Amino acid sequence: MKTDAQAIARRPVISALGVICAVQFVLQLDFSIVNVALPTIQRELGFVPADLQWVVTGYALTFGSLLAVALGSLVGLYVGSVIAGVLCRLPQPGAAGSPGQARRTD
């Protein structure tokens, strides 16, 4: 029988899995919509089949680059907070009790 602590510990994992599945579904839906719209794009804009490949590639590159920027900003925020945390814990020159500070002998 699971204890309450084990059930609480599993909730974030299950929630994260649900979010990942929902995001993957939306991604597949987006690419399906683009592919369904290709015949209309070809007819309305007079594209040849080779140009349709550019439409799909352009959509994928734009989406991928925006996703990379978003992921990069999250990683940057994490790394920046870690660096700031380390720097704040270092002894400051001239602070009371910091190594290398001359002690008064009055």
N, C-alpha and C positions, 0 to 999 in steps of 0.2 A: 504494500500500500504506500502511495506517495505521501510525503509530508507536505505541509503548506509551503515550506521553503523551496522544495523541489518544484512545485507547481508554479510558484512565483518566478523562479529562476528560468523556467522554460518559456514563459510568456514572451520575453523580448525576442527569443529565437523564432518562435512561431509568428510573431508579428512581423519580423524582418522578412521571413520567408513569404508571407502574404504580400508584403509591399513589393518584393522582387518579382513575384508572379504577376502582380497587377501591372507593373512597369513593363515587363516582357510582353504581356498581352497588348498593351497600348502601342508598343513599338511595332509588333507584327500587324496590328490594325492600321497603323499609319502607312507602312510600306504596302499593304494590300490596297489601301485607298489610292495611293499613287499609281499602282499597277492597273487598277480598274479605270482610272482616269486617262491612261495612255491613249486609247483609241480616240477619245474625244479631243485630247490635245493634238493628236496627229491630224484629225479631220479639220478642226477649227483653225489651227495655226499652219497647216500645210507641211508638217514635218515629214521627213522620210524616216524609215525605220532606224537608220544610223543615228539620227538626231534624237530619237526617243531614248536611246541608251544614255545620252548626255543628260536628259531630264532626270532619269533615275540616279545616275552617278552624282549629279549636282545636288540632288536632294539628300543622298546618303552622305556626301562630303560635308554639306552644311550642317546636317544633324550631328554627325560625328564630331565636327570641330566645336560646335556649341557644347556638346556633352563633355569633350575634353577640357574645355575652358571651365565648365562648372566643376568637374572633378578636380582640376588643378587648383581652383580657388579653395576647395574644401581641404585638399592636402596642404596648401599653403597656409591656411588658417591654423591647421593642426600643428604644422612644423613651427610656425611663428609663435604659437602659444607655448610650445615646449621650450623653444629657445628663450623666450621671455621669462618663463618660469625658472630656467637654469640661471639666467643672468641675475634675476632678482635674489637668488639664494647665495650668490657669490659675495664674499666680504667686500665692502666698499672701502677704498682708501680714505683714511682719516676718520673712519667710523670707530666708535668706542669698542675696544676689544678686538680690533682687526689685527691680523698678523703683520708684523713689520712696523707697527706704530710704536714710537718711543714712549716709554712710560716715565711719568714724573716721579721723582724721588724726593719729595718734600717731606 
